[in-house]
Amino acid sequence: MSADGPLSEGSALVQLRPAGSRGDPLAPLPYEAFTIPHRFPFQLGLYMAVNAISDAYAIIDGPDCLYRKAEWIHGKHDLCSTLLDAAGQHRIVSTLVNAEAVIKSDGSEVARRIRRLAQLPDVGAAAVCSMPHVTIIGTQYDSVIAELQGAVPFPLFEVPDRSLQRDWIDGYTDTLEAIAGAIDISGRAPGRERVAVIGYGMDRTEEDHRGNVRELQRMLEGLGLTLTSVWLSGDRFSRLADACDAGTLIALPRGRRAAEQLSRRTGARVIEAPLPFGLGATRRFLLTVGAAFDRVERARQLIDRELARLIPRLEWVIPHYLVGRRVAFVGDPELFAGLHELAVEVGLQLELLVGSARRREGLAVPDEVQAVLFAPPEATLRRVFADVAGPDGIDLLICDSKARATLTHERGAHLNFGFPCFQRHALYDSPYLGFHGWMWLLSALVEALARSDEQA
């Protein structure tokens, strides 16, 4: 068993598609299942969500190894993170329970940590969760929260631990759903032309993700709408309640349960929209929102203006740098469709897609890609990558830092992208969503390929 927990149902799903003369689909070898899966634990998703709310805290009933996971984000993936503090006022708070004490756990240590937080200034909210070996004791955290809620000046909410069954994306979505149930909706009056975006997966607070939030706002304002809140966007917890002023909740894939929960409380309608990653998804996002407000023609005009401004810049870039290049991607499976569409648009050959999470229901997998894997064992990932690369190699590997350490990729270009991203940081506006994000991504791909060509 790995440090990330046992393999859950569907976590090691491997799909390998035949392509022309490559023969039958490959299957994982028996011993490969015993290697560490390429996926990230549930708590990391919770940490990402807390990191994306500037004054939120998470109290985790567990040992001090919880801080090691926080170090994946603070100061490594996110140079702007405030999860950890040099003076010890960490926003990830461990009860420091050990193996001996866990059998006596009754929630008192969690209550003690909550009372300590109440002595700090500017605490916006606190989530309560636990590690699996503490969860099995059956501590009633809801009772602890109910007893203390009136005694502390900030909201408390529980994020039930599912780390033995689920992964980092579930940790993030479960946190959003818990917030939707805990947020104060009093005194709010939803307005018809005010919207909130629920389910944006901010995994760090650098200028790539902040740029994505600005791009979402720019596009929605282009439709004549007022954006009240983005869950999550790096704002304070109190700003999340501004979503209750929205008459329409735009639910991205990662926020659909949270949007439904909030809708039941506020009466706002929910429209499901795709993550605007890539031109196709951005167009669908705008047309979906435009249709909900009878502004389809306005959405089309916005799309046409953006394309007329951007497409001429690619006249020489596409044939000189992109057409025919072989590409592999390892990262968030929600980006699969957008990457495939981008590859079709500019002539790339997308050979391999690897998700760093289990496969979700309803997730589209492009049939044209010969190899698709979800949370594969590392040994399987290495073998399949080498097989797909073949003697000619992969021209460009787009992947997270963990995959970069796992794979041997000596001859082609590399773009560090997604979580975790230790080698590339965003200190200036560099979104990857929407129209601006599509151009940023193409620019990053071209830069990586051009640098690799010079070194060849």
Secondary structure, 3 states (H helix, E strand, C coil): CECCECCCCCCCCEEECCCHHHCCCCCCCHHHHHCCECCCEHHHHHHHHHHCCCCEEEEEECCCCHHHHHHHHECCCECCCCCCCCCCCCCEEECCCCCCHHHHCCCHHHHHHHHHHCCCCCCCEEEEEECHHHHCCCCCHHHHHHHHHHHCCCCEEECCCCCCCCEHHHHHHHHHHHHHHHCCCCCCCCEEEEEEEECCCCCCCCHHHHHHHHHHHHHHHHCCCEEEEEECCCCCHHHHHHHHHEEEEEECHHHHHHHHHHHHHHCCEEEECCCCCCHHHHHHHHHHHHHHCCCHHHHHHHHHHHHHHHHHHHCCHHHHHHCCCEEEEEECHHHHHHHHHHHHHHCCEEEEEEECCCCCCCCCCCCCCCEEEECCEHHHHHHHHHHHHCCCCCCEEEECHHHHHHCCCCCCEEEECCCCCCCCCCCCCCCCCHHHHHHHHHHHHHHHHHHHHHHC
